[in-house]
Amino acid sequence: MQTQPFSVVLITLNAAHQLEACLQSVVFADEIVVVDSGSSDDTPAIALKYGARVVSHPWLGFGPQKQFAVEQARNDWVLCLDADERVSEGLRSSIIAALGQPEFQAYRMPRSNRFMGRYLRHGEGYPDWSLRLFDRRHARWSDDAVHEKVLTGSRIGALRGDLLHDSAEDLGAYLEKQNRYTTLQAATLHQAGHRAHLAQLIFSPAVRFVRFYFFRLGMLDGIAGLVHIAIGCSNSFMKYAKLLALQKGE
């Protein structure tokens, strides 16, 4: 079956310990584009080993950098991945089938996150729907510096098969990253004129815990599920605490 040609696009920085597994999972793509923002490890060499076209470009922030990568592709259909993600066999088959005769201009896929040694199947960690396959003539990445998303006015289809996310981080590194993210989120909210209130500090984490641990069955993921959800609740608290600090510093 002939399919629409498509490009896999990635942004990287010192991703040598993760990149090879990612690229091995997408060798079926018509093109691989890696936009690197100054790696000092073997990231560019590994990308070239798998036939990728490597483009060096200064860091712009997550959303703008990913959009820049999309614009470097030779094909209009793009699959956007991070270096710590892999396309499962089931998802590979689903992508090929969807591109055989596309019914939509954008497709989302379930993402399974590996955390504390196991892939989460419930709670906040699954299905973690991610819109990653799209026709760039009908969709684009947002300009958000963190928690970027694909924007489209088109109807969105759903693919079967998991996008496997394995960051290979220890818990300390994961917490450091979450701290950076909440700082960026607070700054973004502050610049947009949002205000934080005491009620958000109290109720946002509590509502989040009830939603993901009980209603989304995060309890079935054991200790890993509990820790993952607890960190998410802490992130919610810290985001608004940092926003309050910015307000007081005005």
PyMOL commands that set and color helices and strands:
alter all, ss='L'
color gray80, all
select helices_A, chain A and resi 16-24+43-49+62-72+89-100+123-125+171-191+198-215+218-248
alter helices_A, ss='H'
color red, helices_A
select strands_A, chain A and resi 6-12+31-36+53-56+77-82+85-87+106-109+111-115+118-119+130-135+139-141+150-152+156-158+163-165
alter strands_A, ss='S'
color yellow, strands_A
deselect
rebuild
show_as cartoon
